[in-house]
């Protein structure tokens, strides 16, 4: 077998290997990507929370996001922490009455 034929055979074997590797590495679907993202977040000690905002809360959210440039996660985390702080300091009633008085 000539040197050129041997080289061609090696190239063909290399390309076959690459093609097989590409076939085995299929692209992840969006659902798989989302699942992996949620698993990484959970491994970091984060908890997913879901819910719906009232129209009043939506207005507050938009103002906070605009003023602070915070993302949803930071806004939600801070809202929970601030509510907890008000509760622990006996101010939850005052906070609720202020929200109701100001129609928020």
Backbone torsions as a table, in degrees:
resi	resn	phi	psi	omega
1	UNK	NA	131.7	-177.3
2	UNK	-74.7	163.7	-179.8
3	UNK	-61.4	-40.6	-179.1
4	UNK	-66.0	-39.0	178.3
5	UNK	-67.1	-41.4	178.1
6	UNK	-61.7	-42.8	179.1
7	UNK	-61.7	-44.9	179.7
8	UNK	-61.7	-40.7	179.0
9	UNK	-63.4	-41.3	179.3
10	UNK	-64.2	-40.7	179.3
11	UNK	-64.0	-43.5	179.8
12	UNK	-62.7	-44.9	178.8
13	UNK	-61.5	-41.6	178.9
14	UNK	-61.3	-46.8	-178.7
15	UNK	-65.6	-38.8	177.0
16	UNK	-60.5	-42.2	178.7
17	UNK	-63.0	-43.1	178.7
18	UNK	-62.6	-44.3	-179.7
19	UNK	-63.1	-43.9	178.5
20	UNK	-63.1	-40.1	178.0
21	UNK	-62.7	-41.7	-179.4
22	UNK	-67.1	-35.2	177.9
23	UNK	-66.9	-40.3	-179.4
24	UNK	-70.0	-30.8	179.8
25	UNK	-90.0	79.1	179.2
26	UNK	-79.0	153.9	-179.5
27	UNK	-69.7	144.0	178.0
28	UNK	-77.1	142.3	175.6
29	UNK	-77.4	166.3	178.2
30	UNK	-59.6	-39.5	-180.0
31	UNK	-62.7	-39.8	178.5
32	UNK	-67.1	-39.9	177.9
33	UNK	-63.6	-43.1	179.3
34	UNK	-64.4	-39.9	179.7
35	UNK	-63.7	-44.4	178.7
36	UNK	-63.6	-39.4	178.5
37	UNK	-63.3	-46.2	179.3
38	UNK	-62.8	-38.6	178.3
39	UNK	-65.0	-41.2	177.7
40	UNK	-63.7	-42.0	179.1
41	UNK	-63.4	-42.2	179.2
42	UNK	-63.4	-40.7	177.9
43	UNK	-62.9	-27.0	177.7
44	UNK	-83.7	3.0	177.8
45	UNK	87.4	14.0	-179.0
46	UNK	-96.0	148.9	-179.3
47	UNK	-117.6	135.5	178.0
48	UNK	-82.8	132.9	176.2
49	UNK	-124.7	141.1	-179.8
50	UNK	-133.6	151.0	177.7
51	UNK	178.2	-177.3	-179.5
52	UNK	-121.3	141.7	179.5
53	UNK	-92.8	139.6	172.5
54	UNK	-69.7	163.5	177.1
55	UNK	-57.2	-37.0	178.9
56	UNK	-65.0	-45.0	179.4
57	UNK	-66.2	-34.5	178.6
58	UNK	-62.1	-41.9	177.7
59	UNK	-61.4	-45.8	179.2
60	UNK	-61.2	-44.0	179.3
61	UNK	-57.5	-47.9	-177.7
62	UNK	-62.0	-41.6	178.5
63	UNK	-64.3	-44.9	179.9
64	UNK	-62.8	-46.8	-178.7
65	UNK	-61.6	-41.1	-179.0
66	UNK	-66.5	-44.6	-176.0
67	UNK	-74.1	-38.2	-172.3
68	UNK	-100.3	-21.2	-174.5
69	UNK	65.0	22.9	177.4
70	UNK	-77.1	151.8	174.5
71	UNK	-87.5	175.0	-177.3
72	UNK	-56.3	-41.9	-177.2
73	UNK	-63.1	-43.2	-179.2
74	UNK	-68.4	-42.2	179.0
75	UNK	-61.0	-46.3	-179.3
76	UNK	-65.2	-44.9	179.3
77	UNK	-59.8	-45.9	180.0
78	UNK	-67.6	-36.2	178.3
79	UNK	-62.2	-43.5	179.5
80	UNK	-66.2	-44.1	-179.5
81	UNK	-64.2	-42.2	179.2
82	UNK	-67.0	-38.7	177.1
83	UNK	-63.9	-41.8	178.5
84	UNK	-63.6	-42.6	179.1
85	UNK	-61.5	-42.5	178.1
86	UNK	-62.8	-42.0	179.1
87	UNK	-62.1	-49.4	-177.0
88	UNK	-65.0	-26.8	-179.2
89	UNK	-98.0	13.6	177.0
90	UNK	68.3	24.1	-176.4
91	UNK	-109.8	8.9	-176.1
92	UNK	-65.4	-38.1	177.3
93	UNK	-63.8	-44.2	177.9
94	UNK	-61.6	-43.2	178.7
95	UNK	-62.2	-46.4	179.6
96	UNK	-63.0	-42.8	-179.5
97	UNK	-66.2	-37.3	177.0
98	UNK	-62.9	-44.4	179.0
99	UNK	-60.7	-44.6	-179.9
100	UNK	-66.6	-43.4	-179.7
101	UNK	-61.9	-36.7	-179.6
102	UNK	-93.9	10.3	177.2
103	UNK	52.5	47.9	178.7
104	UNK	-116.3	NA	NA
